[in-house]
Amino acid sequence: MARIEIDHRPQGGSVRTAAERHPEKAHRPDNAIQRKPDWIRVKAPTHPIYHETRNLMRENKLVTVCEEAACPNIGECWSQRHATMMIMGDTCTRACSFCNVATGLPNPLDHDEPRRVGDAVAALGLRHVVITSVDRDDLKDGGAKHFAETIAAIRRAAPDTTIEILTPDFLRKEGALEVVVAAKPDVFNHNLETVPRLYPGIRPGARYYHSLRLLDRVKQLDPSIFTKSGVMVGLGEERIEVQQVMEDMRSADIDFLTIGQYLQPSVKHAAVARFVDPAEFADYASLARAKGFLLVSATPLTRSSYHADRDFAALRAAREKSLAA
């Protein structure tokens, strides 16, 4: 199976080495990368539409999380003209040990970016688009206004496109969440990522219960917005801990749960504790549905925005069915 080499040149710059992307991880001991089982290996992208999508991102000077996070589904998604656009630059102020996005001091915001995102969404003819971002702890509002402006730009350029956002936690950014919710995205996604016990090593800059309250607050502000969250497995969590996260999510009235296999980006990232068998994912999915989620996606290759357009249609249909019952 061919290996995918990700070219990190979203804004015309040179390829950055692992040390340049993750200087805060350079001192850490190496964690050997395990050989992946057959069920999560993917082929290198070759479809011509993949290259068309890639070129469109370059022409509009847009960053995608597909590239920055080294997503294994990039070949499939871009070949279907699906891309998750990452706003506010390609450099994050956090240093999560699972994440491949570069860490450091970000550049100032590009105020023309919302327009370019809107134009790209229209050019791709997307029915549904996912917009995410790096963490911008350096900004007073964490980038909330930029999210709102991007949503507005997409509404102008592609009024029939439904919009899903995958946001940072806006930790200590008073009023930021309200600004984003007022822009009325169709889906508000914020990932809990892992179980609370593993936060200090995996997501040290975040707080589990703050993230949970953030999603709960979205529903309080606007119950019409779908909420979504996801976790990775294979990091050393126990089954009972995953079950408790499901319970916590349902207590916050989260509509859509995603569960996927953690894949180690480099030797400086957190090690994979184990590769979870597909049958166990199916078991998690069954358990989650029984707990009342409107929609569940739980497979080894599930990622937050994987099949997002198809899933949004299913999510809307599930709500309509629930209301009619």
N, C-alpha and C positions, 0 to 999 in steps of 0.2 A: 504494500500500500504506500503510495507516494506521500511524502511529508509536505505539509503546507509551510512555506516560508512567508511570513507576514512582512510586508514592506511598509514601515512606519514613515510615510512621507505625505501626510494629509495636506500640508500647506507648503509644499515645495522644498522642504528642508532635507537634510541628509538623514540617512538611517542612523538611529541612536543605538548604541550598544546597551546591553543589560545594565552595566554599571552607570551609564549616563542616564538611563531611564529610572533607575532605582538606587540613587546614591545612599539612601538611608538603610538599604539592605546589604550594602557591600561588605560590611564587617561580619555578617552572619555566617555561621558555618554552612557548608553546602548540604543540601538534601538531595540525594540521588533521585532522578526522575524514573519512575517505574514504567516498564513496558505496558502499554494500554491493551486491554483485552479486545478481542475482535469486534465486540458489539459497540465500541465507541471510536473505532478508527474511521476516518473519513478520507475521501479521495481529494487530490488537489483540484481546484476549480479550473475548468477548461471551456465552459459554455461561453459563446460570444456575448450573450447579454450580461454575463458577469463583468466582462471587460467594458461594456458600455456603461454599466452602473458605476464602475470604478472611475472611468474617465469623467463622468458627470460630477462625481464628488470632487475630483481634482480641479475641474474647470471652475467650479463654484467655491473652491477653497474651503471645503467642508471637512470636518473631522467625523469619523464614524467610530462608534464603540466596537463595531464588528472587527475593525483592524486593531484599534488600540488595546482591546482586551483579548486579542488573539482568539476570537470565537471560532469554534470548530465548525459551525454551520454557515460560515461566510459564503462558501461556494454555492450551496443550495439556495440561500436567501437572495444573494445578489443575482443569481441566474433567474430569479423570479421578480427582479426589480424591487426587492425588499431590502431596506437598509435602515439601521437605527442611527440617527444622527446625534452626535455628541456636541453640544453647544458649550460656549465659554472657554474654548481652548482645549488643548490636549495634555495639560499638566495639572495634576491634582494636589491639593494642599494636605491630603491625608496620606497615610502609608500603610494601608491594609495589607496584611501578609498574603492574601489570596489573589490580589488584583495586579494585572499587568499594565495598567495605565501609569504613565510616567508621573513621578512625584517631584515637587519643587515649588518655586515661586512662579505663579502663572503670569502671563502677559496681561495688560489691561484689556477690558472687554472690547470686542469689535462690534460697534453699534450698527454696522451694516449686515451683520450676520443673520438677524431674523429675516430680513428681506431675501437673502440668498437661500436660506432654508425653505422659505415659502416658494420661491421660484423652482427649486429643485424638486419639491414635492409635486408641484404642478407638472413639471417636465416628465417626471417618472409616472404620472397618472395614477398615483397611489389612492386606493380606497381607504387605507388606514396607515397612519404613520406613527412611529415611536420616536420621541425626543428625549434624550437623556443628557447628563452633564457630568463633568468632574465636580468634586467638592470645591467650593470657593469660600473657604473660611476667611479669606482676606477681604471679602466684600461685606459691607455693612448689612446688606439684606441677603447674603449668601447666593445672590444671583436670581432672586425671586422675580424682580422686575424684568430681567432678561428673558426668563421663561415666559412671562405673561406677554411680552412683546413678540416672542416667537410664535406663540399660539395665535395671537392676533394676525400676524403676517401670513400664517398658513390659512387662516379663515378667509383672508382677502384673496390670496392667490389660488386657493383650491377649496372653495366653500363646501364641497360635497365630501371632502376627506374627513374621516373621524380621527381624533388626535388622542394619543396615549402618551403620557409623560412618565418618566422614571427619574425621580428627583433625589437629591441629597436629603439629609435629615434636617437641615436648617437649624442645627443645634445652636442655641443661644442667639437666634436671629428673630427677635420679637416682631410679630406682624408679617413675617415673610410668607408663611403658609397661607394666610388670608389673601395676600396679593395673587398667589398662584391659583387658588381655588376660585377667586372672582373671575379669572380668565376663562373658566368653565371648560377644562379639558374633558374629554369623554371618559377617560380612564386615568386614575391617579395611582401610580405604582411607586412603591418604595420598599426595597428588599430588606428583610431582617437578616438575611444571609446565613446565619447559623444559630445554634442554641446559645442561651445566655452564658453557660459555663465556659464556652470557648471564646467569648468576646475579647478578653484581655490579650490573647495571643493572635486572634484572627482579625478582629475589627477594633483595635485599641482606641481609636479616636471617636468611636460612637458609643451610644448607650442604648441597650436593648429596649428598655421600657420607654425611653423617649421616642424611639422609632415606632413602637407600638401605639403610643399616645398620638403621634403625628397622624397615623392612618385613622385612628378613631375620631380625631378632630375633623378630618376631611368629611366624614359622614355626618358629623354634627353640623358642619357649615353648609353642606349641600348634599343631601341624601340621594340626589339623582346621579351623582358621579360614581361610577364603578371604582372600587378600590381593589388593589392587587398587591401581592407580596410574594417573595420567593425565598427559598433556602437551598443551600448546597448540602449534599451529604457526601460522606467519605472523608470527613475531616477528623473523625474520632468521636462523633456524637453517638449517643445511645438511642435505641428505638423509643424508649419511654420519654426521652427529652424531645424528640421530634413530635411525638404525640402531644406533649405539653405546649409546644409552639403552635400546633394546630389549634388547640383549645384557646390559647391566648389570642390568636388571630380571629377566631370566631367571636370571642368576647368583644373584639373591636369591630365586628360586623364586616370583616373583609370578605369580598365576593369571590376572588380568584386566587388560587394558590398554585405556585409553580415549584417543583422540586427537581433538581438536576445534579449530576455527578460533578464534584469539584475536580478540575484538572489543573495540575501544577504548571504554571507558565515557565519557570526557570528554577535552577538549583538554589536560588536565593529565596524562593517563596516557600510557603508552608508545604510540608510533605503531604502526599495522599496517604491517608491511614489505610484505606482499602477501596477497591472498586466494587460498588454496590451492584449486585446482580439485577438484571431486568425484572425478574420475578418479584424482587423485594420492592422495586419501584411500583409495580402493579399493586402490590399489597398496600403501600402507602397511599396510592391513588384511591383505592377502595375505602380505606379508612377515612380519608379526607372527605370523600363524598358523603359518607355516613354522618359526618359531623356537620354537614349543611352548607358547604361551599357551593356557590352556583356553578363554578367550573374548576376543574383540577387538571393540571398537566404535570405528569410525573414520569419521566423517562431519563435514561442516562444523558441524552443530548439536549434535554430541555434547558432553555435559557429564557430570561425574562421576556424577550421580544420574539422568540422563535414562534413562527406561525401566528403572529399577533393579529393579522387581519382576519384570518379564519376563526381564531379564538374569540375575537370581538363579536363576530356575528353569532357565535354559539352562546356567548355571555349574554347578549341582548335577548336572544331567544329563550334562554333559561330564566331570565328575569320575567319576561312576559308570561311564561308558563307558570311561574311561581305566583304571580299576581292574579292569574286567572283561576288558580286552584281554590 
